[in-house]
Amino acid sequence: MTGAESGDEAGGSEPEPKPCPHCGVEVTAVIQLIPSAHHAYPCGCAVRGDLLE
Ligand SMILES: [Zn+2]
């Protein structure tokens, strides 16, 4: 009734998957195991922390 599926959702929490710059696997999340590095999930390559931003 309210047309919630307009495609312009505010407050969406899931970033769009992007291909890993190293292996090309679609990255669905970036995890930080240690303060100095981030890793792509699920492939595990080291990536920039802002890859999905
Ligand atoms: Zn990768």
mmCIF file of the protein (N, C-alpha, C, O) and its ligand, coordinates in Angstrom:
data_MODEL
# 
_entry.id   MODEL 
# 
loop_
_entity.id 
_entity.type 
_entity.pdbx_number_of_molecules 
1 polymer     1 
2 non-polymer 1 
# 
_entity_poly.entity_id                      1 
_entity_poly.type                           'polypeptide(L)' 
_entity_poly.nstd_linkage                   no 
_entity_poly.nstd_monomer                   no 
_entity_poly.pdbx_seq_one_letter_code       MTGAESGDEAGGSEPEPKPCPHCGVEVTAVIQLIPSAHHAYPCGCAVRGDLLE 
_entity_poly.pdbx_seq_one_letter_code_can   MTGAESGDEAGGSEPEPKPCPHCGVEVTAVIQLIPSAHHAYPCGCAVRGDLLE 
_entity_poly.pdbx_strand_id                 A 
# 
loop_
_entity_poly_seq.entity_id 
_entity_poly_seq.num 
_entity_poly_seq.mon_id 
_entity_poly_seq.hetero 
1 1  MET n 
1 2  THR n 
1 3  GLY n 
1 4  ALA n 
1 5  GLU n 
1 6  SER n 
1 7  GLY n 
1 8  ASP n 
1 9  GLU n 
1 10 ALA n 
1 11 GLY n 
1 12 GLY n 
1 13 SER n 
1 14 GLU n 
1 15 PRO n 
1 16 GLU n 
1 17 PRO n 
1 18 LYS n 
1 19 PRO n 
1 20 CYS n 
1 21 PRO n 
1 22 HIS n 
1 23 CYS n 
1 24 GLY n 
1 25 VAL n 
1 26 GLU n 
1 27 VAL n 
1 28 THR n 
1 29 ALA n 
1 30 VAL n 
1 31 ILE n 
1 32 GLN n 
1 33 LEU n 
1 34 ILE n 
1 35 PRO n 
1 36 SER n 
1 37 ALA n 
1 38 HIS n 
1 39 HIS n 
1 40 ALA n 
1 41 TYR n 
1 42 PRO n 
1 43 CYS n 
1 44 GLY n 
1 45 CYS n 
1 46 ALA n 
1 47 VAL n 
1 48 ARG n 
1 49 GLY n 
1 50 ASP n 
1 51 LEU n 
1 52 LEU n 
1 53 GLU n 
# 
loop_
_struct_asym.id 
_struct_asym.entity_id 
A 1 
B 2 
# 
loop_
_chem_comp.id 
_chem_comp.type 
_chem_comp.mon_nstd_flag 
ALA 'L-peptide linking' y 
ARG 'L-peptide linking' y 
ASP 'L-peptide linking' y 
CYS 'L-peptide linking' y 
GLN 'L-peptide linking' y 
GLU 'L-peptide linking' y 
GLY 'peptide linking'   y 
HIS 'L-peptide linking' y 
ILE 'L-peptide linking' y 
LEU 'L-peptide linking' y 
LYS 'L-peptide linking' y 
MET 'L-peptide linking' y 
PRO 'L-peptide linking' y 
SER 'L-peptide linking' y 
THR 'L-peptide linking' y 
TYR 'L-peptide linking' y 
VAL 'L-peptide linking' y 
ZN  non-polymer         . 
# 
_pdbx_entity_nonpoly.entity_id   2 
_pdbx_entity_nonpoly.name        ? 
_pdbx_entity_nonpoly.comp_id     ZN 
# 
_pdbx_nonpoly_scheme.asym_id         B 
_pdbx_nonpoly_scheme.entity_id       2 
_pdbx_nonpoly_scheme.mon_id          ZN 
_pdbx_nonpoly_scheme.ndb_seq_num     1 
_pdbx_nonpoly_scheme.pdb_seq_num     101 
_pdbx_nonpoly_scheme.auth_seq_num    101 
_pdbx_nonpoly_scheme.pdb_mon_id      ZN 
_pdbx_nonpoly_scheme.auth_mon_id     ZN 
_pdbx_nonpoly_scheme.pdb_strand_id   A 
_pdbx_nonpoly_scheme.pdb_ins_code    . 
# 
loop_
_atom_site.group_PDB 
_atom_site.id 
_atom_site.type_symbol 
_atom_site.label_atom_id 
_atom_site.label_alt_id 
_atom_site.label_comp_id 
_atom_site.label_asym_id 
_atom_site.label_entity_id 
_atom_site.label_seq_id 
_atom_site.pdbx_PDB_ins_code 
_atom_site.Cartn_x 
_atom_site.Cartn_y 
_atom_site.Cartn_z 
_atom_site.occupancy 
_atom_site.B_iso_or_equiv 
_atom_site.pdbx_formal_charge 
_atom_site.auth_seq_id 
_atom_site.auth_comp_id 
_atom_site.auth_asym_id 
_atom_site.auth_atom_id 
_atom_site.pdbx_PDB_model_num 
ATOM   1   N  N  . MET A 1 1  ? 0.818  -1.218  0.000  1.00 0.00 ? 1   MET A N  1 
ATOM   2   C  CA . MET A 1 1  ? 0.000  0.000   0.000  1.00 0.00 ? 1   MET A CA 1 
ATOM   3   C  C  . MET A 1 1  ? 0.850  1.266   0.000  1.00 0.00 ? 1   MET A C  1 
ATOM   4   O  O  . MET A 1 1  ? 0.447  2.309   -0.514 1.00 0.00 ? 1   MET A O  1 
ATOM   5   N  N  . THR A 1 2  ? 1.995  1.149   0.570  1.00 0.00 ? 2   THR A N  1 
ATOM   6   C  CA . THR A 1 2  ? 2.826  2.342   0.690  1.00 0.00 ? 2   THR A CA 1 
ATOM   7   C  C  . THR A 1 2  ? 3.916  2.411   -0.369 1.00 0.00 ? 2   THR A C  1 
ATOM   8   O  O  . THR A 1 2  ? 4.711  3.350   -0.377 1.00 0.00 ? 2   THR A O  1 
ATOM   9   N  N  . GLY A 1 3  ? 3.963  1.419   -1.269 1.00 0.00 ? 3   GLY A N  1 
ATOM   10  C  CA . GLY A 1 3  ? 4.971  1.432   -2.317 1.00 0.00 ? 3   GLY A CA 1 
ATOM   11  C  C  . GLY A 1 3  ? 6.379  1.360   -1.780 1.00 0.00 ? 3   GLY A C  1 
ATOM   12  O  O  . GLY A 1 3  ? 7.236  2.144   -2.190 1.00 0.00 ? 3   GLY A O  1 
ATOM   13  N  N  . ALA A 1 4  ? 6.637  0.442   -0.876 1.00 0.00 ? 4   ALA A N  1 
ATOM   14  C  CA . ALA A 1 4  ? 7.948  0.353   -0.246 1.00 0.00 ? 4   ALA A CA 1 
ATOM   15  C  C  . ALA A 1 4  ? 9.032  -0.142  -1.194 1.00 0.00 ? 4   ALA A C  1 
ATOM   16  O  O  . ALA A 1 4  ? 10.220 0.002   -0.904 1.00 0.00 ? 4   ALA A O  1 
ATOM   17  N  N  . GLU A 1 5  ? 8.646  -0.713  -2.302 1.00 0.00 ? 5   GLU A N  1 
ATOM   18  C  CA . GLU A 1 5  ? 9.637  -1.268  -3.218 1.00 0.00 ? 5   GLU A CA 1 
ATOM   19  C  C  . GLU A 1 5  ? 9.963  -0.320  -4.365 1.00 0.00 ? 5   GLU A C  1 
ATOM   20  O  O  . GLU A 1 5  ? 10.061 -0.740  -5.518 1.00 0.00 ? 5   GLU A O  1 
ATOM   21  N  N  . SER A 1 6  ? 10.125 0.933   -4.052 1.00 0.00 ? 6   SER A N  1 
ATOM   22  C  CA . SER A 1 6  ? 10.407 1.925   -5.082 1.00 0.00 ? 6   SER A CA 1 
ATOM   23  C  C  . SER A 1 6  ? 11.865 1.910   -5.519 1.00 0.00 ? 6   SER A C  1 
ATOM   24  O  O  . SER A 1 6  ? 12.219 2.528   -6.523 1.00 0.00 ? 6   SER A O  1 
ATOM   25  N  N  . GLY A 1 7  ? 12.724 1.199   -4.761 1.00 0.00 ? 7   GLY A N  1 
ATOM   26  C  CA . GLY A 1 7  ? 14.124 1.116   -5.135 1.00 0.00 ? 7   GLY A CA 1 
ATOM   27  C  C  . GLY A 1 7  ? 14.950 2.276   -4.595 1.00 0.00 ? 7   GLY A C  1 
ATOM   28  O  O  . GLY A 1 7  ? 16.129 2.402   -4.926 1.00 0.00 ? 7   GLY A O  1 
ATOM   29  N  N  . ASP A 1 8  ? 14.366 3.094   -3.797 1.00 0.00 ? 8   ASP A N  1 
ATOM   30  C  CA . ASP A 1 8  ? 15.100 4.222   -3.234 1.00 0.00 ? 8   ASP A CA 1 
ATOM   31  C  C  . ASP A 1 8  ? 14.993 4.162   -1.722 1.00 0.00 ? 8   ASP A C  1 
ATOM   32  O  O  . ASP A 1 8  ? 14.483 5.079   -1.077 1.00 0.00 ? 8   ASP A O  1 
ATOM   33  N  N  . GLU A 1 9  ? 15.483 3.067   -1.175 1.00 0.00 ? 9   GLU A N  1 
ATOM   34  C  CA . GLU A 1 9  ? 15.336 2.851   0.254  1.00 0.00 ? 9   GLU A CA 1 
ATOM   35  C  C  . GLU A 1 9  ? 16.311 3.701   1.058  1.00 0.00 ? 9   GLU A C  1 
ATOM   36  O  O  . GLU A 1 9  ? 17.492 3.786   0.722  1.00 0.00 ? 9   GLU A O  1 
ATOM   37  N  N  . ALA A 1 10 ? 15.838 4.299   2.069  1.00 0.00 ? 10  ALA A N  1 
ATOM   38  C  CA . ALA A 1 10 ? 16.696 5.071   2.956  1.00 0.00 ? 10  ALA A CA 1 
ATOM   39  C  C  . ALA A 1 10 ? 17.157 4.159   4.091  1.00 0.00 ? 10  ALA A C  1 
ATOM   40  O  O  . ALA A 1 10 ? 16.388 3.350   4.609  1.00 0.00 ? 10  ALA A O  1 
ATOM   41  N  N  . GLY A 1 11 ? 18.408 4.307   4.460  1.00 0.00 ? 11  GLY A N  1 
ATOM   42  C  CA . GLY A 1 11 ? 18.903 3.522   5.579  1.00 0.00 ? 11  GLY A CA 1 
ATOM   43  C  C  . GLY A 1 11 ? 19.250 2.098   5.234  1.00 0.00 ? 11  GLY A C  1 
ATOM   44  O  O  . GLY A 1 11 ? 19.331 1.246   6.119  1.00 0.00 ? 11  GLY A O  1 
ATOM   45  N  N  . GLY A 1 12 ? 19.463 1.816   3.928  1.00 0.00 ? 12  GLY A N  1 
ATOM   46  C  CA . GLY A 1 12 ? 19.869 0.468   3.562  1.00 0.00 ? 12  GLY A CA 1 
ATOM   47  C  C  . GLY A 1 12 ? 21.206 0.137   4.195  1.00 0.00 ? 12  GLY A C  1 
ATOM   48  O  O  . GLY A 1 12 ? 22.107 0.976   4.197  1.00 0.00 ? 12  GLY A O  1 
ATOM   49  N  N  . SER A 1 13 ? 21.355 -1.044  4.723  1.00 0.00 ? 13  SER A N  1 
ATOM   50  C  CA . SER A 1 13 ? 22.564 -1.363  5.466  1.00 0.00 ? 13  SER A CA 1 
ATOM   51  C  C  . SER A 1 13 ? 23.537 -2.246  4.694  1.00 0.00 ? 13  SER A C  1 
ATOM   52  O  O  . SER A 1 13 ? 24.686 -2.402  5.108  1.00 0.00 ? 13  SER A O  1 
ATOM   53  N  N  . GLU A 1 14 ? 23.101 -2.822  3.586  1.00 0.00 ? 14  GLU A N  1 
ATOM   54  C  CA . GLU A 1 14 ? 23.980 -3.736  2.871  1.00 0.00 ? 14  GLU A CA 1 
ATOM   55  C  C  . GLU A 1 14 ? 24.604 -3.075  1.647  1.00 0.00 ? 14  GLU A C  1 
ATOM   56  O  O  . GLU A 1 14 ? 23.894 -2.686  0.719  1.00 0.00 ? 14  GLU A O  1 
ATOM   57  N  N  . PRO A 1 15 ? 25.933 -2.947  1.642  1.00 0.00 ? 15  PRO A N  1 
ATOM   58  C  CA . PRO A 1 15 ? 26.603 -2.379  0.475  1.00 0.00 ? 15  PRO A CA 1 
ATOM   59  C  C  . PRO A 1 15 ? 26.537 -3.336  -0.698 1.00 0.00 ? 15  PRO A C  1 
ATOM   60  O  O  . PRO A 1 15 ? 26.390 -4.545  -0.519 1.00 0.00 ? 15  PRO A O  1 
ATOM   61  N  N  . GLU A 1 16 ? 26.646 -2.786  -1.906 1.00 0.00 ? 16  GLU A N  1 
ATOM   62  C  CA . GLU A 1 16 ? 26.617 -3.640  -3.086 1.00 0.00 ? 16  GLU A CA 1 
ATOM   63  C  C  . GLU A 1 16 ? 27.910 -4.422  -3.211 1.00 0.00 ? 16  GLU A C  1 
ATOM   64  O  O  . GLU A 1 16 ? 28.992 -3.881  -2.982 1.00 0.00 ? 16  GLU A O  1 
ATOM   65  N  N  . PRO A 1 17 ? 27.803 -5.695  -3.575 1.00 0.00 ? 17  PRO A N  1 
ATOM   66  C  CA . PRO A 1 17 ? 29.016 -6.499  -3.772 1.00 0.00 ? 17  PRO A CA 1 
ATOM   67  C  C  . PRO A 1 17 ? 29.862 -5.920  -4.895 1.00 0.00 ? 17  PRO A C  1 
ATOM   68  O  O  . PRO A 1 17 ? 29.338 -5.433  -5.897 1.00 0.00 ? 17  PRO A O  1 
ATOM   69  N  N  . LYS A 1 18 ? 31.179 -5.979  -4.715 1.00 0.00 ? 18  LYS A N  1 
ATOM   70  C  CA . LYS A 1 18 ? 32.099 -5.535  -5.763 1.00 0.00 ? 18  LYS A CA 1 
ATOM   71  C  C  . LYS A 1 18 ? 33.114 -6.639  -6.005 1.00 0.00 ? 18  LYS A C  1 
ATOM   72  O  O  . LYS A 1 18 ? 33.436 -7.392  -5.087 1.00 0.00 ? 18  LYS A O  1 
ATOM   73  N  N  . PRO A 1 19 ? 33.619 -6.746  -7.217 1.00 0.00 ? 19  PRO A N  1 
ATOM   74  C  CA . PRO A 1 19 ? 34.626 -7.780  -7.491 1.00 0.00 ? 19  PRO A CA 1 
ATOM   75  C  C  . PRO A 1 19 ? 35.928 -7.485  -6.771 1.00 0.00 ? 19  PRO A C  1 
ATOM   76  O  O  . PRO A 1 19 ? 36.371 -6.338  -6.708 1.00 0.00 ? 19  PRO A O  1 
ATOM   77  N  N  . CYS A 1 20 ? 36.529 -8.515  -6.234 1.00 0.00 ? 20  CYS A N  1 
ATOM   78  C  CA . CYS A 1 20 ? 37.810 -8.378  -5.557 1.00 0.00 ? 20  CYS A CA 1 
ATOM   79  C  C  . CYS A 1 20 ? 38.865 -7.891  -6.542 1.00 0.00 ? 20  CYS A C  1 
ATOM   80  O  O  . CYS A 1 20 ? 38.967 -8.435  -7.642 1.00 0.00 ? 20  CYS A O  1 
ATOM   81  N  N  . PRO A 1 21 ? 39.655 -6.877  -6.177 1.00 0.00 ? 21  PRO A N  1 
ATOM   82  C  CA . PRO A 1 21 ? 40.686 -6.355  -7.081 1.00 0.00 ? 21  PRO A CA 1 
ATOM   83  C  C  . PRO A 1 21 ? 41.811 -7.350  -7.332 1.00 0.00 ? 21  PRO A C  1 
ATOM   84  O  O  . PRO A 1 21 ? 42.605 -7.165  -8.254 1.00 0.00 ? 21  PRO A O  1 
ATOM   85  N  N  . HIS A 1 22 ? 41.884 -8.375  -6.544 1.00 0.00 ? 22  HIS A N  1 
ATOM   86  C  CA . HIS A 1 22 ? 42.975 -9.343  -6.679 1.00 0.00 ? 22  HIS A CA 1 
ATOM   87  C  C  . HIS A 1 22 ? 42.554 -10.598 -7.429 1.00 0.00 ? 22  HIS A C  1 
ATOM   88  O  O  . HIS A 1 22 ? 43.283 -11.076 -8.298 1.00 0.00 ? 22  HIS A O  1 
ATOM   89  N  N  . CYS A 1 23 ? 41.393 -11.130 -7.103 1.00 0.00 ? 23  CYS A N  1 
ATOM   90  C  CA . CYS A 1 23 ? 41.011 -12.416 -7.698 1.00 0.00 ? 23  CYS A CA 1 
ATOM   91  C  C  . CYS A 1 23 ? 39.686 -12.364 -8.447 1.00 0.00 ? 23  CYS A C  1 
ATOM   92  O  O  . CYS A 1 23 ? 39.329 -13.321 -9.134 1.00 0.00 ? 23  CYS A O  1 
ATOM   93  N  N  . GLY A 1 24 ? 38.955 -11.264 -8.323 1.00 0.00 ? 24  GLY A N  1 
ATOM   94  C  CA . GLY A 1 24 ? 37.730 -11.117 -9.099 1.00 0.00 ? 24  GLY A CA 1 
ATOM   95  C  C  . GLY A 1 24 ? 36.487 -11.711 -8.466 1.00 0.00 ? 24  GLY A C  1 
ATOM   96  O  O  . GLY A 1 24 ? 35.386 -11.558 -8.995 1.00 0.00 ? 24  GLY A O  1 
ATOM   97  N  N  . VAL A 1 25 ? 36.652 -12.384 -7.345 1.00 0.00 ? 25  VAL A N  1 
ATOM   98  C  CA . VAL A 1 25 ? 35.491 -12.942 -6.655 1.00 0.00 ? 25  VAL A CA 1 
ATOM   99  C  C  . VAL A 1 25 ? 34.654 -11.802 -6.088 1.00 0.00 ? 25  VAL A C  1 
ATOM   100 O  O  . VAL A 1 25 ? 35.196 -10.809 -5.602 1.00 0.00 ? 25  VAL A O  1 
ATOM   101 N  N  . GLU A 1 26 ? 33.344 -11.946 -6.150 1.00 0.00 ? 26  GLU A N  1 
ATOM   102 C  CA . GLU A 1 26 ? 32.480 -10.897 -5.652 1.00 0.00 ? 26  GLU A CA 1 
ATOM   103 C  C  . GLU A 1 26 ? 32.615 -10.765 -4.136 1.00 0.00 ? 26  GLU A C  1 
ATOM   104 O  O  . GLU A 1 26 ? 32.369 -11.714 -3.393 1.00 0.00 ? 26  GLU A O  1 
ATOM   105 N  N  . VAL A 1 27 ? 33.006 -9.584  -3.697 1.00 0.00 ? 27  VAL A N  1 
ATOM   106 C  CA . VAL A 1 27 ? 33.213 -9.338  -2.271 1.00 0.00 ? 27  VAL A CA 1 
ATOM   107 C  C  . VAL A 1 27 ? 31.910 -8.853  -1.659 1.00 0.00 ? 27  VAL A C  1 
ATOM   108 O  O  . VAL A 1 27 ? 31.339 -7.856  -2.100 1.00 0.00 ? 27  VAL A O  1 
ATOM   109 N  N  . THR A 1 28 ? 31.453 -9.552  -0.656 1.00 0.00 ? 28  THR A N  1 
ATOM   110 C  CA . THR A 1 28 ? 30.199 -9.176  -0.014 1.00 0.00 ? 28  THR A CA 1 
ATOM   111 C  C  . THR A 1 28 ? 30.414 -8.453  1.305  1.00 0.00 ? 28  THR A C  1 
ATOM   112 O  O  . THR A 1 28 ? 29.495 -7.845  1.853  1.00 0.00 ? 28  THR A O  1 
ATOM   113 N  N  . ALA A 1 29 ? 31.650 -8.527  1.809  1.00 0.00 ? 29  ALA A N  1 
ATOM   114 C  CA . ALA A 1 29 ? 31.947 -7.845  3.054  1.00 0.00 ? 29  ALA A CA 1 
ATOM   115 C  C  . ALA A 1 29 ? 33.446 -7.640  3.186  1.00 0.00 ? 29  ALA A C  1 
ATOM   116 O  O  . ALA A 1 29 ? 34.238 -8.392  2.619  1.00 0.00 ? 29  ALA A O  1 
ATOM   117 N  N  . VAL A 1 30 ? 33.826 -6.620  3.938  1.00 0.00 ? 30  VAL A N  1 
ATOM   118 C  CA . VAL A 1 30 ? 35.240 -6.407  4.241  1.00 0.00 ? 30  VAL A CA 1 
ATOM   119 C  C  . VAL A 1 30 ? 35.391 -6.560  5.748  1.00 0.00 ? 30  VAL A C  1 
ATOM   120 O  O  . VAL A 1 30 ? 34.718 -5.883  6.525  1.00 0.00 ? 30  VAL A O  1 
ATOM   121 N  N  . ILE A 1 31 ? 36.271 -7.447  6.142  1.00 0.00 ? 31  ILE A N  1 
ATOM   122 C  CA . ILE A 1 31 ? 36.456 -7.709  7.565  1.00 0.00 ? 31  ILE A CA 1 
ATOM   123 C  C  . ILE A 1 31 ? 37.818 -7.203  8.009  1.00 0.00 ? 31  ILE A C  1 
ATOM   124 O  O  . ILE A 1 31 ? 38.758 -7.137  7.217  1.00 0.00 ? 31  ILE A O  1 
ATOM   125 N  N  . GLN A 1 32 ? 37.912 -6.850  9.271  1.00 0.00 ? 32  GLN A N  1 
ATOM   126 C  CA . GLN A 1 32 ? 39.175 -6.352  9.807  1.00 0.00 ? 32  GLN A CA 1 
ATOM   127 C  C  . GLN A 1 32 ? 39.584 -7.223  10.976 1.00 0.00 ? 32  GLN A C  1 
ATOM   128 O  O  . GLN A 1 32 ? 39.002 -7.155  12.058 1.00 0.00 ? 32  GLN A O  1 
ATOM   129 N  N  . LEU A 1 33 ? 40.601 -8.047  10.737 1.00 0.00 ? 33  LEU A N  1 
ATOM   130 C  CA . LEU A 1 33 ? 41.070 -8.953  11.786 1.00 0.00 ? 33  LEU A CA 1 
ATOM   131 C  C  . LEU A 1 33 ? 42.151 -8.311  12.633 1.00 0.00 ? 33  LEU A C  1 
ATOM   132 O  O  . LEU A 1 33 ? 42.262 -8.574  13.831 1.00 0.00 ? 33  LEU A O  1 
ATOM   133 N  N  . ILE A 1 34 ? 42.956 -7.456  11.989 1.00 0.00 ? 34  ILE A N  1 
ATOM   134 C  CA . ILE A 1 34 ? 43.996 -6.722  12.701 1.00 0.00 ? 34  ILE A CA 1 
ATOM   135 C  C  . ILE A 1 34 ? 43.876 -5.255  12.324 1.00 0.00 ? 34  ILE A C  1 
ATOM   136 O  O  . ILE A 1 34 ? 43.361 -4.930  11.254 1.00 0.00 ? 34  ILE A O  1 
ATOM   137 N  N  . PRO A 1 35 ? 44.346 -4.365  13.192 1.00 0.00 ? 35  PRO A N  1 
ATOM   138 C  CA . PRO A 1 35 ? 44.138 -2.923  12.968 1.00 0.00 ? 35  PRO A CA 1 
ATOM   139 C  C  . PRO A 1 35 ? 44.744 -2.399  11.673 1.00 0.00 ? 35  PRO A C  1 
ATOM   140 O  O  . PRO A 1 35 ? 44.268 -1.396  11.140 1.00 0.00 ? 35  PRO A O  1 
ATOM   141 N  N  . SER A 1 36 ? 45.768 -3.042  11.160 1.00 0.00 ? 36  SER A N  1 
ATOM   142 C  CA . SER A 1 36 ? 46.477 -2.497  10.004 1.00 0.00 ? 36  SER A CA 1 
ATOM   143 C  C  . SER A 1 36 ? 46.043 -3.046  8.660  1.00 0.00 ? 36  SER A C  1 
ATOM   144 O  O  . SER A 1 36 ? 46.579 -2.642  7.628  1.00 0.00 ? 36  SER A O  1 
ATOM   145 N  N  . ALA A 1 37 ? 45.087 -3.955  8.650  1.00 0.00 ? 37  ALA A N  1 
ATOM   146 C  CA . ALA A 1 37 ? 44.695 -4.542  7.369  1.00 0.00 ? 37  ALA A CA 1 
ATOM   147 C  C  . ALA A 1 37 ? 43.227 -4.965  7.352  1.00 0.00 ? 37  ALA A C  1 
ATOM   148 O  O  . ALA A 1 37 ? 42.636 -5.293  8.380  1.00 0.00 ? 37  ALA A O  1 
ATOM   149 N  N  . HIS A 1 38 ? 42.663 -4.945  6.139  1.00 0.00 ? 38  HIS A N  1 
ATOM   150 C  CA . HIS A 1 38 ? 41.306 -5.437  5.938  1.00 0.00 ? 38  HIS A CA 1 
ATOM   151 C  C  . HIS A 1 38 ? 41.368 -6.595  4.960  1.00 0.00 ? 38  HIS A C  1 
ATOM   152 O  O  . HIS A 1 38 ? 42.280 -6.678  4.137  1.00 0.00 ? 38  HIS A O  1 
ATOM   153 N  N  . HIS A 1 39 ? 40.409 -7.475  5.054  1.00 0.00 ? 39  HIS A N  1 
ATOM   154 C  CA . HIS A 1 39 ? 40.368 -8.600  4.134  1.00 0.00 ? 39  HIS A CA 1 
ATOM   155 C  C  . HIS A 1 39 ? 38.973 -8.749  3.550  1.00 0.00 ? 39  HIS A C  1 
ATOM   156 O  O  . HIS A 1 39 ? 37.965 -8.520  4.219  1.00 0.00 ? 39  HIS A O  1 
ATOM   157 N  N  . ALA A 1 40 ? 38.946 -9.138  2.284  1.00 0.00 ? 40  ALA A N  1 
ATOM   158 C  CA . ALA A 1 40 ? 37.676 -9.337  1.609  1.00 0.00 ? 40  ALA A CA 1 
ATOM   159 C  C  . ALA A 1 40 ? 37.062 -10.669 2.038  1.00 0.00 ? 40  ALA A C  1 
ATOM   160 O  O  . ALA A 1 40 ? 37.764 -11.640 2.321  1.00 0.00 ? 40  ALA A O  1 
ATOM   161 N  N  . TYR A 1 41 ? 35.759 -10.679 2.075  1.00 0.00 ? 41  TYR A N  1 
ATOM   162 C  CA . TYR A 1 41 ? 35.037 -11.922 2.342  1.00 0.00 ? 41  TYR A CA 1 
ATOM   163 C  C  . TYR A 1 41 ? 34.142 -12.194 1.142  1.00 0.00 ? 41  TYR A C  1 
ATOM   164 O  O  . TYR A 1 41 ? 33.479 -11.270 0.671  1.00 0.00 ? 41  TYR A O  1 
ATOM   165 N  N  . PRO A 1 42 ? 34.091 -13.391 0.638  1.00 0.00 ? 42  PRO A N  1 
ATOM   166 C  CA . PRO A 1 42 ? 34.657 -14.614 1.222  1.00 0.00 ? 42  PRO A CA 1 
ATOM   167 C  C  . PRO A 1 42 ? 36.040 -15.013 0.723  1.00 0.00 ? 42  PRO A C  1 
ATOM   168 O  O  . PRO A 1 42 ? 36.568 -16.022 1.189  1.00 0.00 ? 42  PRO A O  1 
ATOM   169 N  N  . CYS A 1 43 ? 36.651 -14.281 -0.196 1.00 0.00 ? 43  CYS A N  1 
ATOM   170 C  CA . CYS A 1 43 ? 37.893 -14.778 -0.809 1.00 0.00 ? 43  CYS A CA 1 
ATOM   171 C  C  . CYS A 1 43 ? 39.101 -14.651 0.109  1.00 0.00 ? 43  CYS A C  1 
ATOM   172 O  O  . CYS A 1 43 ? 40.025 -15.459 0.017  1.00 0.00 ? 43  CYS A O  1 
ATOM   173 N  N  . GLY A 1 44 ? 39.117 -13.662 0.987  1.00 0.00 ? 44  GLY A N  1 
ATOM   174 C  CA . GLY A 1 44 ? 40.194 -13.559 1.960  1.00 0.00 ? 44  GLY A CA 1 
ATOM   175 C  C  . GLY A 1 44 ? 41.376 -12.699 1.538  1.00 0.00 ? 44  GLY A C  1 
ATOM   176 O  O  . GLY A 1 44 ? 42.346 -12.588 2.288  1.00 0.00 ? 44  GLY A O  1 
ATOM   177 N  N  . CYS A 1 45 ? 41.321 -12.086 0.356  1.00 0.00 ? 45  CYS A N  1 
ATOM   178 C  CA . CYS A 1 45 ? 42.421 -11.240 -0.084 1.00 0.00 ? 45  CYS A CA 1 
ATOM   179 C  C  . CYS A 1 45 ? 42.497 -9.974  0.753  1.00 0.00 ? 45  CYS A C  1 
ATOM   180 O  O  . CYS A 1 45 ? 41.486 -9.494  1.266  1.00 0.00 ? 45  CYS A O  1 
ATOM   181 N  N  . ALA A 1 46 ? 43.709 -9.437  0.884  1.00 0.00 ? 46  ALA A N  1 
ATOM   182 C  CA . ALA A 1 46 ? 43.881 -8.163  1.572  1.00 0.00 ? 46  ALA A CA 1 
ATOM   183 C  C  . ALA A 1 46 ? 43.368 -7.061  0.657  1.00 0.00 ? 46  ALA A C  1 
ATOM   184 O  O  . ALA A 1 46 ? 43.745 -6.985  -0.513 1.00 0.00 ? 46  ALA A O  1 
ATOM   185 N  N  . VAL A 1 47 ? 42.515 -6.217  1.193  1.00 0.00 ? 47  VAL A N  1 
ATOM   186 C  CA . VAL A 1 47 ? 41.938 -5.141  0.386  1.00 0.00 ? 47  VAL A CA 1 
ATOM   187 C  C  . VAL A 1 47 ? 41.886 -3.865  1.202  1.00 0.00 ? 47  VAL A C  1 
ATOM   188 O  O  . VAL A 1 47 ? 42.157 -3.856  2.403  1.00 0.00 ? 47  VAL A O  1 
ATOM   189 N  N  . ARG A 1 48 ? 41.530 -2.785  0.518  1.00 0.00 ? 48  ARG A N  1 
ATOM   190 C  CA . ARG A 1 48 ? 41.335 -1.515  1.218  1.00 0.00 ? 48  ARG A CA 1 
ATOM   191 C  C  . ARG A 1 48 ? 40.083 -1.602  2.088  1.00 0.00 ? 48  ARG A C  1 
ATOM   192 O  O  . ARG A 1 48 ? 39.111 -2.270  1.735  1.00 0.00 ? 48  ARG A O  1 
ATOM   193 N  N  . GLY A 1 49 ? 40.123 -0.932  3.204  1.00 0.00 ? 49  GLY A N  1 
ATOM   194 C  CA . GLY A 1 49 ? 38.967 -0.982  4.113  1.00 0.00 ? 49  GLY A CA 1 
ATOM   195 C  C  . GLY A 1 49 ? 37.738 -0.327  3.549  1.00 0.00 ? 49  GLY A C  1 
ATOM   196 O  O  . GLY A 1 49 ? 36.622 -0.597  3.993  1.00 0.00 ? 49  GLY A O  1 
ATOM   197 N  N  . ASP A 1 50 ? 37.936 0.552   2.552  1.00 0.00 ? 50  ASP A N  1 
ATOM   198 C  CA . ASP A 1 50 ? 36.786 1.252   1.977  1.00 0.00 ? 50  ASP A CA 1 
ATOM   199 C  C  . ASP A 1 50 ? 36.370 0.669   0.628  1.00 0.00 ? 50  ASP A C  1 
ATOM   200 O  O  . ASP A 1 50 ? 35.721 1.341   -0.173 1.00 0.00 ? 50  ASP A O  1 
ATOM   201 N  N  . LEU A 1 51 ? 36.742 -0.566  0.387  1.00 0.00 ? 51  LEU A N  1 
ATOM   202 C  CA . LEU A 1 51 ? 36.435 -1.203  -0.900 1.00 0.00 ? 51  LEU A CA 1 
ATOM   203 C  C  . LEU A 1 51 ? 34.958 -1.129  -1.247 1.00 0.00 ? 51  LEU A C  1 
ATOM   204 O  O  . LEU A 1 51 ? 34.595 -0.876  -2.396 1.00 0.00 ? 51  LEU A O  1 
ATOM   205 N  N  . LEU A 1 52 ? 34.119 -1.345  -0.267 1.00 0.00 ? 52  LEU A N  1 
ATOM   206 C  CA . LEU A 1 52 ? 32.680 -1.397  -0.534 1.00 0.00 ? 52  LEU A CA 1 
ATOM   207 C  C  . LEU A 1 52 ? 31.997 -0.050  -0.315 1.00 0.00 ? 52  LEU A C  1 
ATOM   208 O  O  . LEU A 1 52 ? 30.773 0.042   -0.406 1.00 0.00 ? 52  LEU A O  1 
ATOM   209 N  N  . GLU A 1 53 ? 32.767 0.988   -0.031 1.00 0.00 ? 53  GLU A N  1 
ATOM   210 C  CA . GLU A 1 53 ? 32.145 2.284   0.242  1.00 0.00 ? 53  GLU A CA 1 
ATOM   211 C  C  . GLU A 1 53 ? 32.174 3.185   -0.995 1.00 0.00 ? 53  GLU A C  1 
ATOM   212 O  O  . GLU A 1 53 ? 31.693 4.317   -0.946 1.00 0.00 ? 53  GLU A O  1 
HETATM 213 ZN ZN . ZN  B 2 .  ? 40.102 -11.933 -3.596 1.00 0.00 2 101 ZN  A ZN 1 
# 
